[in-house]
């Protein structure tokens, strides 16, 4: 993932109400934990030493990514169910078996 959104100028700043648990979770992300390592991987930057606003933005981005991935999973599952219901999978398999593989001319 790129960190381009973290380097873009902010258009607006919103307040974010945080509970005691939220504050504890954010503090935990500042410590050397598996969660911080995972967030660093997802954000593409080292979390250590970032400003609180940047840390919250990274958490926001990770949440959006998780939401998009879940939506894609549901869309794929729905498409698969539709294909199964319509019987398209048998026809797709027959076509795939007859098709010459892309790698067949290599070598």
C-alpha positions as CSV (number, residue, x, y, z in Angstrom):
1,X,0.0,0.0,0.0
2,X,1.1,3.5,-0.6
3,X,1.1,6.2,2.0
4,X,0.1,9.0,-0.5
5,X,-3.0,9.9,1.6
6,X,-0.8,10.6,4.6
7,X,1.3,13.0,2.6
8,X,-1.6,14.8,1.0
9,X,-2.6,18.1,2.6
10,X,-5.6,17.7,5.0
11,X,-8.8,19.3,3.6
12,X,-10.6,19.3,6.9
13,X,-10.1,18.2,10.5
14,X,-12.8,16.5,12.4
15,X,-13.1,15.8,16.1
16,X,-13.1,12.2,17.1
17,X,-14.8,11.1,20.3
18,X,-12.7,8.4,22.0
19,X,-13.7,6.3,24.9
20,X,-11.3,5.1,27.6
21,X,-11.0,1.8,25.8
22,X,-10.2,3.7,22.5
23,X,-7.5,5.6,24.2
24,X,-6.1,2.4,25.7
25,X,-6.1,0.9,22.2
26,X,-4.3,3.9,20.7
27,X,-1.7,3.8,23.5
28,X,-1.2,0.1,22.8
29,X,-0.5,0.9,19.2
30,X,2.4,3.1,20.4
31,X,4.0,0.2,22.2
32,X,5.9,-2.7,20.5
33,X,2.9,-5.0,19.9
34,X,1.8,-7.3,17.1
35,X,-1.0,-4.8,16.5
36,X,1.4,-2.0,15.9
37,X,3.5,-4.2,13.6
38,X,0.4,-5.1,11.6
39,X,-0.7,-1.4,11.3
40,X,2.8,-0.5,10.1
41,X,2.6,-3.2,7.5
42,X,-0.9,-2.0,6.4
43,X,0.1,1.7,6.3
44,X,3.5,1.1,4.7
45,X,5.3,3.2,7.2
46,X,6.8,2.7,10.7
47,X,4.2,3.7,13.3
48,X,6.9,4.5,15.9
49,X,7.2,8.3,16.6
50,X,4.2,9.5,14.4
51,X,2.0,12.2,15.6
52,X,-1.3,11.3,17.2
53,X,-3.3,12.7,14.2
54,X,-1.2,10.6,11.8
55,X,-1.7,7.5,13.9
56,X,-5.5,8.0,14.0
57,X,-5.5,8.5,10.2
58,X,-3.6,5.3,9.8
59,X,-6.1,3.5,11.9
60,X,-8.9,5.1,9.8
61,X,-7.3,3.9,6.6
62,X,-6.8,0.4,7.9
63,X,-10.5,0.3,8.9
64,X,-11.6,1.5,5.4
65,X,-9.4,-1.1,3.8
66,X,-10.9,-3.9,5.9
67,X,-14.4,-2.6,5.0
68,X,-13.6,-2.7,1.3
69,X,-12.1,-6.1,1.5
70,X,-15.2,-7.4,3.3
71,X,-17.5,-5.9,0.7
72,X,-15.4,-7.5,-2.1
73,X,-15.6,-10.9,-0.3
74,X,-19.4,-10.6,-0.2
75,X,-19.6,-9.5,-3.8
76,X,-17.5,-12.5,-4.9
77,X,-19.5,-14.9,-2.8
78,X,-22.7,-13.5,-4.2
79,X,-21.4,-13.8,-7.8
80,X,-20.4,-17.4,-7.0
81,X,-23.8,-18.2,-5.7
82,X,-25.4,-16.7,-8.8
83,X,-23.2,-18.8,-11.0
84,X,-24.0,-21.9,-9.1
85,X,-27.7,-21.2,-9.2
86,X,-27.6,-20.5,-13.0
87,X,-25.4,-23.6,-13.8
88,X,-22.7,-21.4,-15.4
89,X,-19.9,-23.2,-13.6
90,X,-20.3,-26.4,-15.6
91,X,-20.1,-24.5,-18.9
92,X,-17.2,-22.4,-17.7
93,X,-15.3,-25.6,-16.7
94,X,-15.9,-27.1,-20.1
95,X,-14.6,-24.0,-21.9
96,X,-11.6,-23.8,-19.6
97,X,-10.7,-27.4,-20.3
98,X,-10.8,-26.8,-24.1
99,X,-8.8,-23.6,-23.9
100,X,-5.1,-23.7,-24.5
101,X,-3.2,-22.5,-21.5
102,X,-1.4,-19.2,-21.8
103,X,1.9,-20.8,-20.8
104,X,1.7,-23.5,-23.5
105,X,3.9,-21.7,-25.9
106,X,6.7,-20.9,-23.4
107,X,9.9,-22.7,-23.4
